[in-house]
């Protein structure tokens, strides 16, 4: 694995706009820079654009306008082979896990390398031995080595999310995105998953950007909190700088704070 400096992992978003319906933007000119080996949590009410922002970054959906760059690669202008090559460096952990249920845990983790394989190898799922050894190591690091040959649909929710994390790391990503990775999990498992995410990203010096619905969980694990409301960034600071007045601006009203 090549050694990279922090600038190669820096995410820059400039004046990002996304409209699903013309004239009704969900994202309204978002500008952010995320650099260094940090965990950044995005908080905000449902419908404010948190998931849309995450999915624009890895081009699961196309922005309406604006710019997204990782290192010196400008993603919004890319298409075809160039976009596929860039996207494999953007790891993604999903809310609903997005595993291939009928495949084994090991096969799901190895899917993280599909973007690096020739078409015939990808079709036949013929992985190099180095990839197989790395997948075993990643399963060990997420605590699932003994489940390598189990079918994905036999696992608990927390175990499935661990597989999703290992699969994302198999991409050797420059940045890791997590879209509500704990919303389907119980409180204890949610803490375990956030502990795992922050640990593996810190060990590998990968910036982590996580969209999270639980404010306290975000404050506990993030180095930086970004608060969104109605398509705008209305707070950007350290967890201990997030005060009730900021939460009122982000979520609206006071009753839920009591």
Order of alpha helices (4+ residues) and beta strands (2+ residues): beta-beta-beta-alpha-beta-beta-alpha-beta-alpha-alpha-alpha-alpha-beta-alpha-beta-alpha-beta-beta-alpha
